[in-house]
Amino acid sequence: MIAADSDVLIDALRGVDPSCSRVRDAIRDGVLLTTAVTAFELLAGAREEKERDRVEALLGPLEVLPLDASSAAAAAEIHRDLASRGQTIGMADSLIAGICRSRSVAVLTRNVAHFERVPGLRLA
C-alpha cells in the first residue's frame, strides 16, 4: 500500500503529470490511500465549494488512515529524533510519517528531502 502526500494529490487535482498518472493508476490498482492529516490539509485548502467537491471526489475512493495512539507515538518519536539532529520536518509531516511508519505503508511524495530523513520510512 502507498499513502499519497498532499503535494502529489494537489498535483493530481490540477492534472499535473507525472503525479496525475501515478495517482490515477494507483487508485485503479487499489493500492493508494492517504492519511487523516493529508485529508485535513486538502480540505482546509479548498476555499471554494467547487474545490471542496473536487477534493472530496478525489478522497472518496481512498482509505484514510487515522492518527491513532500507535501512530501518534511513532510521530512523536520521529519528531524528537529529527529535532535532536536539527533536521525537523514540521508537525504535519511528522504526523504523516508516524501514521505511515506505524503501518508499514510507503509514502508517495515530491517532498523526498523531508521524508527521507525519517528512519524506517519507505518512500514510493
C-alpha angles and dihedrals in degrees: 000000000000128000114212117221123219096260093057093046091048089052089051091051089051093046094243114159140250089027093050093054094043093050093045092049093046091050090049091049091049095237102108124095135147141209132260088244092057092045088053092050092051095045093045090052094050100094100171128055092242090055091048090051091052092048092048090049091052093046093044098085094039126094107233113215112218129225100248132168094275095049091043089055091048091048092050090051091049091048093049093046095049093043090053088056094044091245104114118167100194132266098275094050091046089054092047091048091048093050092048098042093048089055098038091242121150119234122232107205143138087218093082092147091067102039097043088066090068112094113228095014116125121216122210 
